[in-house]
Amino acid sequence: MVKKIKIVMAAIFLVFFISLLLFFCLWYLNFENAFFNKSLSDKEELLVIDSTAGYCIAGVIFFIPAILFFPVSSYFRIKNKDDHKLMNLVNKVMVSFCLVALAFLFLGPLTLTQYWETKAEEAGYTRCPSMTLLINRIHYTAWMQDIYYCDDPSVARILGRGSHQEVEEVNQYIRRRNRK
C-alpha cells in the first residue's frame, strides 16, 4: 500500500513538474513575441531578434519522454520483462516523442525566426550587417529602420547583450539624437 502511494506521489510530482516547464516555455515565448510586436507597433528604431526562443519548447518535449521513460524502462529491466507488450508500447511512444522533439529542435527556431524576420522586413526594418552590432551573440540579430545607426559606436556601446533593457536604451538614445 505504501509503495502505491509513493508511485502516485511521484506521478503527481512529474505531471506538476512537466506542466510547470511547459507553462514557463509558453510564457517565455509569449513574452518574447509580445515585446517584438510592441516594438513593431511603436515603430521603434531597433529590433533584436533572438533565434533561441524556439529551443525552449523542443527542450521540454524532449525532456518529457526522458522523465517518463526511464522509470518505466528501469522497472521492466529490473523485473527481467524486456519483451513485455507495455515495454514495447512505451518504447514506440518514447521514440515518437523524441522524433517530434528533434523536428521541433531544428524546425522550431528556424520557422519562428523566419516569421519574425519577415515581419521586420515588411515593417521596413533592415538587418544590420554582421560584425557591427551584437558581435558576441551568434543567435541575436539587430534590425534597424535607419541603417546608419548600425555603425554608430554609441549604439554598439549600449547594445552589448541584446537584452530588452538595452534595446529600450538604444531606442531612447536614437529618439534623443533625432530631436536635435
N, C-alpha and C positions, 0 to 999 in steps of 0.2 A: 504494500500500500504506500509506504514512504517513497519507494522507488518511482512509482507512477506520479506521485505529487512532484517529485524532483524533475521528472521528464516534462510534465505540464508546465512547471515554472520556467524551465529552460526554453520551452517552445514559446511561451508568452514573452519572455525576455527577447528572444530572437526576432519575433514579429515586431515588437516595440522598437528594437534597435534598427531593423531594416526600414520600418516606417519612418523613423527619425532621420535616417540617412536620405531616404527619398524626399522627405519634406525639405530638408536642408538644400538638396540639389535643386529642387524645383524653385525654392525661394531664391537661391543664388542666380539661377537662370532668369527668373522674373525680374530680379533687381538689376542685373546687367542689361536686360532688354529695356526696362523702364528708363534707365539712365541714358541709354543710346537713343531711344525715341524722344526723350525730353530734350536732349541736345539737338536732335534734328528739328524738332518743332520750334525750339527757341532760336534757330538759325545761328548757333554758336560757331565760332571760327574754327575750333579744333575738335575733332573726334578722335578717340583712341579705341581701336577695335582689338579686343582680346580674343585670340583664337583658341584659348584653352578652356573656354566656358563649356564647350560641348563634351569635354572629357569627363565631367562630373557624373552625368547620368550613366555613361558607359562603365565607369568605375563601380558604381552601385550595382548595375545589372550584372557585372562580372563578379561582384562580391557576394551576391545573393546565393548562387549555387555553391560557392565555397563554404559559406556558413551552413547551408542546409545539407550539402552532400557529404562533408567529412564525418559528421556524427553518424549518419545512416550507413555510410561505407564502413566506418570503423566497427559498427555493431555487427554487420554481416561478416566482416573479416574475422572478428573475434569468435563468432559462433560457427565459423567454417561453412558458411552458406553462400559461397561466391556465385553459384549458379541459380540462386533464388530468383523467381519472377519479379518480385518487387525490386530487387537489386538491379536487374536489367532495365526496369522501367525508370528507376532513379538515374541510372547511367544515361539513358536516352534523353531524359529531361535536362540533366546537367549539361550534356553536350549541346543541346538546343539552346539553352540559356547562354552558354559560352560563345556559341556562334553568333547569336544575336548581339551579345555584348561586343564581340570582335567587330562586327559590322558597324555598330554604333561608335566604337573606338576610332575607326578610320573615317566613316562617312559623317558622323555627327558633327565634329568640329568643322569639317570641310563645308558641309551644307549650311551650317549656322554662320560661319564666317563669310561664305559666298553671299548669303542672304543679306547680311549687314553691309558688305561692301557694295552690293548692287544698290541698296537703298541710299548709301552715301553718295555714290556716283550720280544717281537720279536727282539727289538734292543739290548737286553742284559742287561737291567736295572733290578734291584731288589728293591722291595718295602722295605723301612726301617720299622723296627718293630714299633708298636705304642709306645708312651711314650719315643721316642728317639729324634725325630725332630718334630717340629710343634705340640707340645703337647697342645697348647692353640687354635688350629684351627681344628675343627672337620671335616670340608669339604675339607681339604687340605691333600694330601699325598705326601711324599717325596720319590723319586726313585733315587737310586744311581747305578753307574756302579761298584763301589767298596764298598761293604757293610761295610768295615772298617770305612768309614767316617760317617756312621750313628751314631756312638758312640763318635765321636770326639767332645770335648767340644767347640773348636773354631768354628766349623761349626754350632753347636747349638746356640752359642752366636750371630753369624752373622745372621742366619736364624731365625728371630723372628716371622714374619707375613707371610712369603712366597711370598712376592712381587717380581716382575721381577727384580728390582734393587738388592734385597738381593740374589736372585738366581745367578745373574751375579757376585756379590761379592764372593759368595761361590765358584763358578767355577774358578774365578781368584785365590782365596786362594789355592785351590787344585792344580791348574796348577803350582803355585809358589812352593808349597810344593813338588810336584813330580819332579821338576827340580833339587832340592837339593840333 
